[in-house]
Each structure stands twice: as structure tokens, then as C-alpha cells.
Amino acid sequence: MILGKKYFSAPATVLAPDLIGKLLCVKTADGTVIKKRIIETECYYGEEDSACHAHKGRTKRTETLYHSGGVAYVYLCYGMYDLLNFVTGDQDHPEAVLIRGVEGISGPGRLTKALGITRELNGKELCKENGLWVEDDGVKLPFSSSERIGIGYADEIDRKKPWRFFVTDNFSAFL
């Protein structure tokens, strides 16, 4: 089942763990469809979260985060990596889930490079027509949570939130 706007209208705090085990689907330039199971995510939740890009308010860069859930937020990190996030929740409350890893690919920069995901998808609805969507085939994987990674700039209280979710076992046994 393809997950649409209704699914992504839930808060990032709910969807970050729920996306574990879902299928990230990408249609390549040659028409091939690649489906990879999501195995690691992170939650970023509003201007109140000092780790969220929108913490200091609305800017040209963060405008996509203020959309209603169900669009891609793809941004350049460290001047070299495009990173993929799914905008979630209600319009005007900036929140998103960073996709940190999929089966066979660990790291959000490696993931986008391997799957050909670029900033051209920023602001686009997550749907087949745009070549980027998420499917739920009913698979539930065991996962754990920890503090988020690489947010040393955030307030201590936000650095310590257990908003990183990752598969804990060899997930092939659960398929």
C-alpha cells in the first residue's frame, strides 16, 4: 500500500519509529524502480527543537518544512551531500523525519547518492508520479532508539532526546 498525505499528517515523533520497516521507493531516470527497506530514521520536531533547521524560523531554505506532511525535504549538507527527509504533520509546524539508512546502505548521504535522490525533489509530494514514495507491505521490524547523531549545535535537552530509531536485529529473519 502506498502511503499518502493522510499518513504523513501524523507528527514526526510518531512517524520516525513507524517508518522503520517501510519501503522507500525511487524511480530512476531509466524507469527502473528501486525499493529499499528503511532501517534508520531521526525525528526533527518544530521551531521548539533546537536541532531542527527551522528552529530560528522560516527561511528560504526551511520553507519546505512548513508544508503539510507528505513532501520531500532534500537539502545540501556540508556542501556535498543531499539528505532526504519526509515532511510530516500540519502545515506551518515545521517537522520532518530524516531517512538515515535503508537496507544495504548506511548513512543519509550515501543513501541519496546510491539512489539518485537530489535536491530536485525538494518540496515534491511523495508519490509515484514524482518518482519518490513510501510503501507499507505490513512488515514490522524490531527497533531501538537513541540520541540523534551530529547535532552538537543543539541545546543539551534536545541532543538527549531519543529520537533516532534503528533496526536492532538482522531484519531478514522478519521478512
ZILINPE-V123497 format. One line per field, one symbol per residue. psi: psi as a letter, one per 30 degrees, with the letter a starting at -180 (. if undefined). Layout:
BEGIN
psi=???
END
This chain:
BEGIN
psi=kkkaeeeffllefefeeffkflkkkkklegfkkkkkkkfklkkkilffjffkfgegakleefeefflllglkjklkkggfkkkklkklalkgjjlljkjfllkfjkkeeeeeeefgklfffkfkkjleffgklkkjgfkkkklllallkhhfflleeeefkigkkkkfljfffg.
END
